[in-house]
Amino acid sequence: MRRLVSLFSATLFLGASISASATVFATVHGIVHDPQHRPIAGATVVLEAAESTFTLTTKTDSEGEFEVAQAPIGVYTLKISANGFATAEQPLTIASGTNPVVHIPMAVASATQTVIVNGSQSSASASDSVTPTTLITREDIDQTPGADRTIGMEMITDYVPGAYMTHDMLHMRGGHQTSWLIDGIAIPNTKIASNVGPQIDPKDIDSLETQRGSYDSGVGDRTYGVFNVLPRNGFERDRDGEVLVSAGNLGTGEAQLSLGDHSAATAWYASLAGSRSNYGLATPVAQIFHDATNSESGFVSLIRNQTPKDQLRLNAQFRNDYFQVPYDPNQDDWEQASQYYESYGLRDGQSERDSFVIANWVHTFSPRALFSVAPFYHLNQADYDSPASDYPAATTWHQNSNYVGGQADGHLDAGPNSFSAGGYTFYQAENDLFGVNDNTTSPSTVYADEPSSAGAALYEFYLSDHLRLGQYVTLLGGERFSIYRAWLNESATYPRIGATVEIPRLRWVVRGFYGHFFQPAPTLTVSGSVLNYASSLPSGENTFTPIPSERDEEHQFGIQIPWKGWFLDVDTVKNRVNNFLDHSNLGESNMYFPIAVNGALVRAWEMTMRSPQLAHLGQFHITYSNQIAQQRGAIIGGFTCTNANDPACALSGFNYIPLDHDQRETLNTGFTANLPLHTWFSTNMYYGSGFSNGLAGANQGQYNGPYLPVHTTFDASAGRALGERWKFAVSVVNVTNHRVLLDNSVTIGGFHFNDPRLISAELRYRFHF
């Protein structure tokens, strides 16, 4: 079949595919037929991006078939036209690593007309993947209340079931470990709870594809969530720049300057951003004390078509963040009396730095055979410091990680098979420092800083195949081989299998998955008692120690139901875990350290629903999760149990008890309305049934039940385009300023209230340079 490209911009993406599992591209297959189901040859097929002028064009062959290769993830409209027939249009959402197959019936035209083909925006690729996926677009990020904040996670928590923030960390499907990918390349990171906020500033993201479990063997092993980022690029700009400024309550302000351009063979995008606020981390009481934050970052994206078959990509980021650690100024509060979070003497702070450079060379042998190589470098730092006078203990915890490695993938479509194979590797150089001043004695007892360094290396290889058995059945099979060389040498050879079945006519897709995952553990952590001050430990026990890697076994079943543009996805998942990787805080410092618990069990029912455009006014969405997250056994890695009365020494024996972030019901729902005069209005309502009560058996405080209170918050935003160059928007997070204690974990996390009311006004100006 002869394939045409309508615009130069399409060539920026042609051939730019990596393995079918990790790519941010897909191939769309289709059949066009008349009312008698006879093929229509020579019909023009145009795939148009919903939010830009990007298009891909081809024609149907003598059998009425067409193929649009290497389409980036995103929301599109598929338009088909042919002489004597009414133009047909179908909305289509493309997920990465899929090969959607669509069937387009065309009506005979009695006059110039357009027929909208009923179908789900997401169902076209559903029969080719067992992975539950949510696609967040640039428009979603711009309009969702609070979503474009530098440290905002609303672009994930508002749209992904079972995703929520507690003790300043994103939790998803019962765990913390997630992977960030950019253009399908995984950014290496073995840390847990060392950094706050998203890996990439939301303002630099064009599309974010969130996958939650049930990955094929080409995707890595951070079980709980994979965030595949398609960064902004110069295609949407022709020597155009944009200035964004925002200001709000609590001394909040953000600014960004971004530039972009494209030529016949190159597209580029660059941005500089800065932000500050008097509110950053969740507070131990409703009031806000010592909680300022600031950030500076830069981002660059470059795409170059070196030859018709060779493409080069480069993505780079530099980012600094600083957070003051909030405290409770009243030492008589019941939280202080609990002796689990005596924060009134603290004035701690954390500095974070994260930078990466990822290059990607893609060679296209043919539309069905591709190969890519992507070397990368990643720097991640998290330095926690305390004033020397902090009472009862001043603590220092510096973590410095350097990763160097690469990813290579090959992909071949051969008949009904879609084969993938590749490897992923990195070397990690870890340099950490830990120190304590015991200020309960006079004079203070100074424990010497204990630096440590370690190296680690990960080698992973995979094989994968998607086998289409006719039009309605796809089988998935693969194997991933992992070798991890650190203080603990570990290896794993794990299978991943699945299947999808599309029910004819209804177009419902039923899916199932079974697989194992190996999650490399952090290289170093600090040993010692979880709940006792470091100063109370015998000299020499505050030493560095390794922890074992996590191993997961996942079962998942789901169904996707499209109906007249509506899209409903329901799934159930069970994840049984050995060596559950978690984090714990050291006494009153609120300093997080990686630990490993004997085991965990996560079970959930999840639901996502999105509407089509309702009467051209707007779109409705809802996500719901019923989740039980439990742990068993004592801490087996990281902190050791030196005090027989330490609850961490006997968390539950081998009985399952709720994890500190266990919340049975989580719901997000909202509506985005398109109003006259280029105006929009967006809402989101969040409901949580309450996280587990860490002090339920201690008879302390006002909450004595097994779970903390139900909490509901409401967010809203509105905006308007003022001509071609100006845009104005207002966003309010937690409109009613409803404050509630989210978690009071004894062993993990401390006390944290939800976010206060956050109001911001944003102005954007587009200019030509």
C-alpha positions in Angstrom: 0.0 0.0 0.0 1.3 3.4 -1.0 1.6 5.8 2.0 1.6 9.5 1.7 2.4 12.2 4.2 0.5 15.4 4.0 2.7 17.8 5.9 6.4 18.2 6.6 5.6 17.8 10.3 4.5 14.3 9.9 8.0 13.4 8.8 9.2 14.5 12.2 7.6 11.4 13.6 7.8 8.8 10.8 10.1 6.0 11.8 10.3 7.4 15.3 9.2 4.3 17.0 10.8 2.1 19.6 9.6 -1.2 20.9 5.9 -1.8 20.8 5.8 -1.9 24.5 7.5 1.3 25.5 7.0 3.6 22.5 4.9 6.8 22.4 3.8 5.8 18.9 1.3 3.4 17.3 0.2 2.2 13.9 -3.4 2.5 12.9 -4.8 -0.1 10.5 -8.3 0.1 9.0 -10.8 -1.1 6.4 -13.2 1.2 4.5 -16.3 -0.2 3.0 -19.6 0.8 1.4 -23.1 0.0 2.8 -22.9 -3.5 1.2 -19.5 -4.1 2.9 -17.7 -3.9 -0.4 -14.2 -2.4 -0.1 -13.7 1.2 -1.3 -10.3 1.7 -3.1 -8.5 5.0 -3.3 -10.3 6.7 -0.4 -8.3 9.4 1.3 -7.6 8.8 5.0 -6.5 11.7 7.1 -5.5 11.4 10.8 -5.9 14.9 12.4 -4.6 15.8 15.8 -7.3 17.3 18.0 -5.2 20.0 19.5 -2.8 21.0 16.7 -2.5 21.0 12.9 -0.5 17.8 12.8 -1.9 15.3 10.3 -0.9 12.0 8.6 -2.5 11.1 5.3 -2.7 7.9 3.2 -5.1 6.1 0.7 -6.9 2.8 0.8 -5.6 0.0 -1.4 -7.7 -2.2 -3.8 -9.0 -4.1 -0.8 -10.1 -1.0 1.0 -7.3 -1.3 3.6 -5.0 1.4 4.9 -2.2 1.8 7.3 -1.1 5.0 9.2 2.3 4.2 10.7 4.0 5.9 13.7 1.2 8.1 15.0 2.2 9.7 18.3 0.0 9.1 21.3 -2.9 11.5 21.6 -6.4 12.4 20.6 -7.3 12.5 16.9 -10.1 12.6 14.4 -9.9 10.1 11.6 -11.5 11.5 8.4 -12.2 9.4 5.3 -13.4 10.8 1.9 -14.1 9.2 -1.4 -16.0 10.2 -4.6 -19.7 9.5 -4.3 -19.7 8.9 -0.6 -20.3 11.1 2.4 -17.2 12.1 4.4 -16.9 9.9 7.5 -15.3 11.0 10.7 -14.4 9.0 13.8 -12.8 10.2 17.0 -9.8 8.1 18.0 -7.5 8.1 21.0 -4.2 6.4 20.3 -2.2 4.6 23.1 1.5 3.8 22.8 2.7 0.4 21.5 -0.7 -0.6 20.0 -1.9 -1.4 16.5 -5.5 -0.2 16.4 -7.8 -1.7 13.8 -10.8 0.4 12.8 -13.7 -0.4 10.4 -15.2 2.6 8.7 -18.6 2.3 6.8 -19.3 5.0 4.3 -22.7 6.1 3.3 -23.6 7.1 -0.3 -23.8 10.9 -0.5 -26.9 12.6 -1.7 -25.3 16.0 -1.0 -22.2 17.3 0.7 -22.4 15.9 4.2 -20.3 14.4 7.0 -21.2 11.3 8.9 -19.8 10.9 12.4 -19.0 7.2 13.0 -20.2 6.2 16.5 -17.6 4.7 18.6 -15.5 5.2 21.7 -12.6 7.6 21.5 -10.5 5.0 23.2 -11.8 1.6 22.1 -9.9 1.5 18.8 -6.7 0.3 20.5 -8.4 -1.6 23.4 -8.3 -5.0 21.7 -4.5 -4.8 21.3 -3.4 -4.2 24.9 -4.1 -5.7 28.3 -2.7 -2.6 30.1 -5.3 -0.3 31.6 -4.3 3.1 30.2 -5.4 6.8 30.8 -4.3 9.5 28.3 -4.0 13.0 29.7 -3.7 15.7 27.0 -2.2 19.1 26.9 -5.7 20.6 27.1 -6.5 18.5 30.2 -3.3 19.8 31.9 -4.2 23.4 31.0 -7.8 23.2 32.2 -7.7 20.9 35.2 -7.6 22.9 38.4 -4.1 23.1 39.7 -2.7 20.6 37.2 -0.1 22.8 35.6 1.6 23.7 38.9 5.3 22.8 39.0 4.8 20.4 41.9 1.1 19.6 41.1 0.0 16.0 40.6 -3.6 16.7 39.7 -2.9 15.6 36.1 -2.6 12.1 37.5 -4.7 12.0 40.6 -7.8 13.6 39.0 -7.9 11.1 36.1 -6.3 7.8 37.3 -8.3 5.5 39.6 -6.5 4.5 42.8 -4.0 7.4 42.5 -3.8 9.9 45.4 -1.4 12.0 47.5 -0.7 11.3 51.1 2.4 12.3 53.2 3.6 14.2 50.1 4.0 11.1 48.0 2.0 9.9 45.0 0.5 6.5 45.8 -0.9 4.4 43.0 -2.5 0.9 43.1 -1.2 0.5 46.7 2.5 1.3 46.2 5.0 4.1 45.6 7.3 2.8 42.9 6.5 4.4 39.5 8.5 4.9 36.3 8.7 8.1 34.3 9.4 7.5 30.5 10.1 10.2 28.0 9.5 9.4 24.3 9.3 5.8 25.6 12.7 5.8 27.3 12.7 4.9 31.0 14.4 7.5 33.3 16.3 5.3 35.7 15.7 5.7 39.5 15.9 3.2 42.3 14.8 5.7 45.0 11.7 5.6 47.2 10.2 8.8 48.6 13.4 10.9 48.1 11.8 13.6 45.8 8.5 15.5 45.8 6.5 16.4 42.7 6.4 15.1 39.1 9.6 14.1 37.3 8.8 16.6 34.5 7.2 20.0 34.9 3.5 19.6 33.7 4.0 22.7 31.6 6.5 20.9 29.4 4.3 17.9 28.7 2.3 17.6 25.5 0.6 14.2 26.3 0.9 12.0 29.4 0.0 8.3 29.0 -0.5 6.7 32.4 -0.4 2.9 32.6 -1.2 1.0 35.7 0.0 -2.6 35.9 -0.3 -5.5 33.5 2.6 -4.4 31.4 4.1 -6.6 28.7 7.7 -7.6 29.1 9.1 -4.6 27.2 8.1 -2.2 30.0 10.2 -2.2 33.2 9.4 -3.3 36.6 8.1 -0.3 38.7 4.9 -2.2 39.1 2.4 0.4 40.3 2.4 3.0 37.5 4.2 4.0 34.3 4.0 7.6 33.1 5.0 7.8 29.4 5.6 11.5 28.5 5.4 12.9 25.0 7.1 16.3 25.6 6.2 19.5 23.9 8.0 20.1 20.6 8.4 22.8 18.0 5.8 21.4 15.6 3.1 23.5 17.2 5.1 26.6 16.7 6.6 28.6 13.9 9.2 30.8 15.6 6.7 31.3 18.4 7.3 31.9 22.1 5.0 32.0 25.1 5.3 33.8 28.4 3.3 32.4 31.4 3.0 34.2 34.7 0.7 33.3 37.6 0.2 34.5 41.2 -2.0 33.5 44.1 -2.5 33.3 47.8 0.1 32.1 50.3 2.7 34.0 48.4 2.5 31.7 45.4 3.9 32.7 42.0 5.2 30.9 38.8 6.7 32.0 35.6 7.8 30.3 32.4 9.3 31.4 29.1 9.1 28.8 26.3 10.3 29.0 22.6 9.8 26.7 19.7 10.3 26.4 16.0 10.6 23.9 13.1 12.2 23.7 9.7 12.0 21.1 6.9 14.0 18.6 9.0 14.2 19.8 12.6 11.8 20.8 15.4 12.9 22.2 18.8 11.3 23.4 22.0 13.0 25.0 25.0 11.7 26.5 28.3 12.9 28.2 31.5 10.6 28.2 34.6 10.6 29.3 38.2 8.2 29.1 41.1 7.9 29.9 44.8 5.2 29.6 47.5 4.7 29.8 51.2 3.0 26.4 51.0 4.8 23.3 49.8 4.7 20.2 51.9 1.6 18.8 53.8 1.5 20.3 57.3 1.2 18.4 60.6 -1.5 20.7 61.7 -4.1 22.8 59.8 -2.0 26.0 60.2 1.0 26.6 58.0 4.4 27.3 59.6 7.9 27.1 58.0 6.6 25.7 54.7 8.1 27.7 51.8 9.2 26.1 48.6 10.9 27.3 45.4 12.0 25.8 42.1 14.0 26.6 39.0 14.1 24.4 35.9 15.0 24.3 32.2 13.8 21.8 29.5 14.9 21.2 25.9 13.4 18.9 23.3 15.0 18.4 19.8 13.8 16.2 16.9 15.9 15.9 13.7 15.3 13.8 10.6 18.8 13.1 9.5 17.7 10.9 6.6 14.4 9.5 5.5 15.0 6.4 7.6 17.0 7.9 10.5 15.7 10.1 13.2 17.5 11.7 16.2 15.8 12.9 19.3 17.2 14.6 22.4 15.5 15.5 25.6 17.3 17.3 28.5 16.2 18.8 31.8 17.8 20.6 34.7 15.7 21.2 37.9 16.3 22.5 41.4 13.7 22.4 44.2 13.8 23.5 47.8 11.3 22.6 50.6 11.1 23.9 54.1 9.7 21.2 56.4 6.6 22.4 58.3 6.1 22.0 62.0 3.5 22.3 64.8 4.4 25.2 67.1 2.3 24.0 70.0 4.1 21.4 72.1 0.9 20.7 74.0 -1.0 19.4 71.0 -2.1 15.8 71.3 0.0 15.0 68.2 3.0 16.1 70.1 2.0 14.1 73.2 1.8 11.0 71.1 5.7 11.1 70.9 5.4 10.0 67.3 5.7 13.5 65.8 7.1 16.1 68.1 7.8 18.7 65.4 7.7 21.9 67.4 11.5 22.1 67.6 12.2 21.5 63.9 13.4 23.9 61.3 14.5 21.4 58.7 14.7 21.7 54.9 15.3 19.6 51.8 17.1 20.5 48.6 16.5 18.5 45.5 18.2 18.4 42.1 17.2 16.3 39.2 18.7 16.4 35.7 18.8 14.1 32.7 20.0 13.9 29.1 18.4 11.3 26.9 19.3 10.8 23.2 17.5 8.5 20.9 18.4 7.2 17.4 15.7 5.4 15.5 16.3 3.5 12.2 13.4 2.5 10.1 14.1 -0.6 8.0 10.5 -0.7 6.7 7.1 0.4 8.0 7.0 -2.9 9.8 10.6 -3.1 11.1 12.3 -0.6 13.4 15.3 -0.4 15.7 16.3 2.2 18.3 19.2 2.9 20.6 18.9 5.5 23.4 21.9 6.3 25.7 21.0 8.4 28.8 22.4 10.1 31.9 20.4 10.9 35.1 21.4 12.9 38.2 19.2 12.7 41.3 20.0 14.4 44.6 18.0 14.8 47.8 19.7 16.6 50.7 17.9 16.8 54.0 19.5 19.2 56.5 18.6 20.4 60.0 19.9 23.4 62.0 22.5 22.3 64.6 20.1 23.5 67.4 17.1 21.2 66.3 15.6 19.5 69.4 15.7 16.7 70.2 18.0 15.7 67.3 19.6 17.5 64.4 19.8 15.1 61.4 21.5 15.1 58.0 20.6 12.8 55.2 22.3 13.4 51.8 21.6 11.2 48.8 23.5 11.6 45.5 22.8 9.2 42.6 24.3 9.2 39.1 22.9 6.8 36.5 24.5 6.1 33.1 23.1 3.6 30.7 21.0 2.9 27.7 18.0 1.2 26.1 17.8 -0.6 22.8 14.7 -2.0 21.2 13.7 -3.8 18.0 10.2 -4.2 16.6 9.0 -6.4 13.7 5.4 -6.9 12.4 5.2 -10.2 10.6 1.8 -11.4 9.6 -0.4 -11.7 12.7 2.6 -11.4 15.0 4.1 -8.2 16.5 7.5 -9.1 17.9 9.6 -7.0 20.2 13.0 -7.6 21.8 15.5 -5.4 23.6 17.6 -4.5 26.6 17.8 -1.9 29.3 20.9 -1.3 31.5 22.4 1.3 33.7 25.2 1.7 36.2 24.4 3.6 39.4 27.0 5.4 41.5 25.6 6.2 44.9 27.2 8.6 47.4 25.3 9.1 50.7 25.9 10.8 54.0 24.1 10.5 57.3 24.8 12.3 60.6 23.1 13.1 64.0 23.5 15.7 66.7 21.8 14.6 70.0 20.6 17.9 71.6 19.0 16.2 74.6 22.4 16.1 76.4 24.5 19.0 77.6 26.7 19.6 75.8 25.2 18.1 72.7 26.5 14.7 71.6 27.8 14.8 68.1 27.7 11.6 66.1 30.2 11.7 63.3 28.8 12.0 59.8 28.9 8.6 58.2 29.5 8.9 54.4 29.1 5.8 52.3 29.3 5.0 48.6 28.2 2.1 46.6 27.8 1.0 43.0 25.0 -0.9 41.4 24.3 -2.2 37.9 21.1 -3.5 36.3 21.0 -5.6 33.1 17.6 -6.5 31.7 16.6 -8.2 28.5 13.1 -9.0 27.1 11.2 -10.9 24.4 7.6 -10.1 23.6 5.0 -11.0 21.1 1.4 -9.8 20.3 -0.4 -12.4 18.3 -3.6 -11.5 16.6 -5.9 -14.5 16.1 -8.3 -13.1 13.5 -10.1 -9.9 14.0 -11.2 -10.3 17.6 -8.6 -12.1 19.7 -5.0 -11.0 20.7 -2.6 -13.0 22.8 0.3 -11.5 24.6 3.3 -13.4 25.8 6.8 -12.4 26.9 9.7 -12.9 29.3 11.9 -10.4 31.1 15.3 -11.3 32.4 16.8 -9.1 35.2 20.3 -9.2 36.8 20.9 -6.7 39.6 24.4 -6.3 41.0 24.6 -4.2 44.2 25.4 -4.9 47.9 22.8 -7.7 47.4 23.2 -9.6 44.1 19.8 -10.6 42.7 18.3 -11.9 39.5 14.9 -12.9 38.1 13.4 -14.5 35.0 9.7 -13.6 35.0 6.9 -14.3 32.5 4.1 -12.0 31.5 1.1 -13.3 29.6 -2.3 -11.9 28.7 -5.2 -12.0 26.2 -7.9 -9.7 24.9 -11.2 -10.7 23.2 -13.4 -8.2 21.4 -17.1 -9.1 21.3 -18.3 -8.6 17.8 -20.9 -5.9 17.1 -20.9 -4.7 20.7 -17.1 -3.9 20.4 -16.7 -4.7 24.1 -13.2 -5.8 24.9 -12.5 -8.3 27.7 -8.9 -8.7 28.9 -6.9 -10.8 31.3 -3.3 -10.7 32.5 -0.9 -12.7 34.7 2.7 -11.7 35.4 5.7 -11.3 37.7 7.8 -8.2 38.3 11.2 -7.6 39.8 11.7 -4.1 41.3 15.4 -3.2 42.1 15.7 -1.8 45.6 17.4 1.4 46.6 21.2 0.9 46.8 21.6 2.2 50.4 19.6 3.0 53.4 20.3 3.6 57.1 20.0 0.9 59.7 18.6 1.6 63.2 15.3 1.7 65.1 12.3 3.1 63.2 10.6 5.0 65.9 13.4 5.9 68.3 15.7 8.8 67.8 19.0 8.1 66.2 20.6 9.6 69.3 19.2 6.8 71.4 21.0 4.1 69.5 24.3 2.6 70.6 27.3 4.1 68.8 28.0 2.5 65.5 24.5 1.3 64.8 23.6 4.2 62.4 25.4 2.5 59.5 24.4 2.0 55.9 22.8 -1.3 54.9 21.2 -2.7 51.7 17.6 -3.9 51.4 16.2 -6.7 49.2 14.4 -6.0 46.0 10.6 -6.3 45.7 9.0 -9.2 43.8 5.4 -8.9 42.7 2.8 -11.3 41.3 -0.1 -9.7 39.5 -3.5 -11.0 38.4 -5.8 -8.6 36.5 -9.1 -8.9 34.6 -11.0 -6.0 32.9 -13.5 -5.0 30.4 -13.8 -1.9 28.2 -17.3 -0.8 27.0 -17.8 1.8 24.3 -21.2 3.2 23.6 -22.0 6.2 21.3 -18.9 8.0 22.2 -19.0 7.1 25.9 -16.1 5.0 27.3 -16.3 2.8 30.4 -13.4 0.7 31.7 -13.7 -1.6 34.7 -11.0 -3.9 36.1 -10.1 -5.9 39.1 -6.5 -6.5 40.2 -4.7 -8.5 42.9 -1.0 -7.9 43.6 0.8 -10.3 46.0 4.2 -8.8 47.1 7.3 -10.2 48.7 9.8 -7.7 50.1 7.4 -4.8 49.9 9.4 -1.6 49.4 8.2 1.2 51.5 9.6 4.2 53.4 9.7 5.1 57.1 10.5 8.3 59.0 13.2 8.7 61.6 11.6 10.0 64.8 10.5 13.6 64.7 12.7 14.6 61.8 10.1 13.6 59.2 13.0 12.2 57.3 12.2 9.3 55.0 14.3 6.2 54.6 13.7 3.2 52.4 12.6 -0.1 54.1 11.4 -3.5 53.0 8.5 -5.2 54.8 8.1 -8.9 54.6 5.1 -8.8 52.3 2.0 -7.0 51.1 -1.3 -7.7 49.4 -3.2 -5.2 47.2 -6.7 -5.9 45.9 -8.7 -3.4 44.0 -11.7 -2.7 41.8 -11.3 0.2 39.4 -13.5 2.2 37.1 -12.9 4.9 34.6 -15.6 6.6 32.5 -15.4 9.5 30.0 -18.2 11.0 28.0 -18.1 12.4 24.5 -18.7 16.1 23.9 -22.2 16.5 25.4 -24.3 18.8 23.2 -21.1 20.5 22.2 -20.9 21.9 25.7 -18.3 19.8 27.4 -17.0 16.5 28.6 -17.6 14.5 31.8 -15.2 12.1 33.5 -15.3 9.9 36.6 -12.7 7.6 38.2 -13.4 5.3 41.1 -11.3 2.8 43.1 -12.2 0.3 45.8 -8.8 -0.7 47.1 -7.5 -2.7 50.1 -3.8 -2.3 50.7 -2.3 -4.5 53.5 1.1 -5.6 54.8 2.3 -8.6 56.7 5.3 -9.4 58.9 8.0 -7.1 60.3 10.5 -4.9 58.6 13.1 -7.2 57.1 15.4 -4.6 55.3 16.6 -1.2 56.2 15.9 -0.2 59.8 16.6 -3.0 62.2 14.6 -3.6 65.3 16.9 -2.8 68.3 14.2 -2.0 70.7 11.9 -4.8 71.8 9.0 -2.4 72.4 9.3 -0.8 68.9 6.0 -1.5 67.0 8.1 -2.0 63.8 9.5 -5.2 65.4 6.1 -6.8 65.3 4.0 -4.9 62.9 1.5 -7.8 62.5 3.4 -11.0 62.7 2.2 -12.8 59.6 -1.3 -11.5 59.7 -2.3 -8.8 57.2 -3.0 -5.3 58.6 -3.8 -2.1 56.6 -0.9 -0.2 55.2 -0.6 3.4 56.4 -2.1 4.7 53.0 -4.9 2.1 52.9 -8.0 4.0 51.8 -11.0 1.8 50.7 -12.9 4.3 48.5 -11.4 6.9 46.2 -13.5 8.9 43.8 -12.8 11.8 41.3 -15.4 13.3 39.1 -15.5 16.5 37.0 -16.9 18.3 34.0 -15.2 20.6 31.5 -17.5 23.0 29.8 -16.8 24.8 26.5 -18.6 28.1 26.7 -19.2 31.0 24.3 -16.6 33.7 23.7 -13.7 31.2 23.8 -14.3 30.5 27.5 -14.1 27.3 29.4 -15.0 26.1 32.9 -13.7 23.0 34.6 -14.5 21.3 37.9 -13.2 18.3 39.9 -14.7 16.7 43.1 -12.5 14.4 45.1 -13.8 12.0 47.7 -11.8 9.7 50.0 -13.2 7.4 52.6 -10.3 8.0 55.0 -6.8 6.5 55.4 -6.0 4.0 58.1 -5.6 5.4 61.6 -2.1 4.8 62.8 -3.1 5.5 66.4 -6.3 3.5 66.4 -5.1 1.2 69.2 -3.4 3.8 71.2 -6.5 5.7 72.4 -4.8 9.0 71.6 -6.3 12.0 69.9 -9.8 12.6 68.6 -9.8 9.7 66.1 -10.1 6.3 67.7 -11.6 4.3 64.9 -9.6 2.1 62.5 -9.8 4.8 59.8 -9.5 8.6 59.7 -12.5 10.7 58.6 -14.1 10.8 55.2 -12.9 13.9 53.3 -14.3 15.6 50.2 -12.9 18.6 48.4 -14.0 20.6 45.3 -11.8 22.3 42.8 -12.7 24.7 40.0 -11.0 26.6 37.2 -12.0 28.9 34.3 -10.3 30.6 31.4 -10.8 32.6 28.3 -8.8 33.3 25.2 -8.4 37.0 24.5 -7.7 37.1 20.8 -4.9 35.1 19.2 -2.1 36.0 21.7 -3.6 36.3 25.2 -5.1 33.7 27.5 -6.3 34.2 31.1 -7.3 31.6 33.6 -8.2 31.3 37.3 -7.8 28.1 39.4 -9.0 27.3 42.9 -8.0 24.0 44.6 -10.1 23.1 47.7 -12.7 25.8 47.1 -14.3 25.5 50.6 -10.9 25.3 52.4 -12.0 22.1 54.1 -9.1 20.8 56.2 -8.8 17.3 57.6 -6.1 15.1 59.0 -5.2 12.7 56.1 -2.8 10.4 57.8 -1.1 9.9 61.2 1.1 6.9 60.5 3.0 5.7 63.5 5.9 4.1 61.7 5.6 5.8 58.4 5.0 9.4 57.4 4.0 11.3 60.5 1.0 13.7 60.6 -0.3 15.4 57.5 -3.3 17.6 56.7 -4.7 18.0 53.2 -4.0 21.0 51.0 -5.5 24.3 52.0 -7.4 26.5 49.6 -5.0 27.4 46.7 -6.1 30.3 44.5 -4.1 31.4 41.4 -4.6 33.6 38.4 -2.6 32.9 35.2 -1.8 35.0 32.2 -0.3 33.7 28.9 1.1 35.8 26.1 2.1 34.3 22.7 4.6 36.1 20.5 6.6 35.7 17.4 10.4 36.0 17.4 
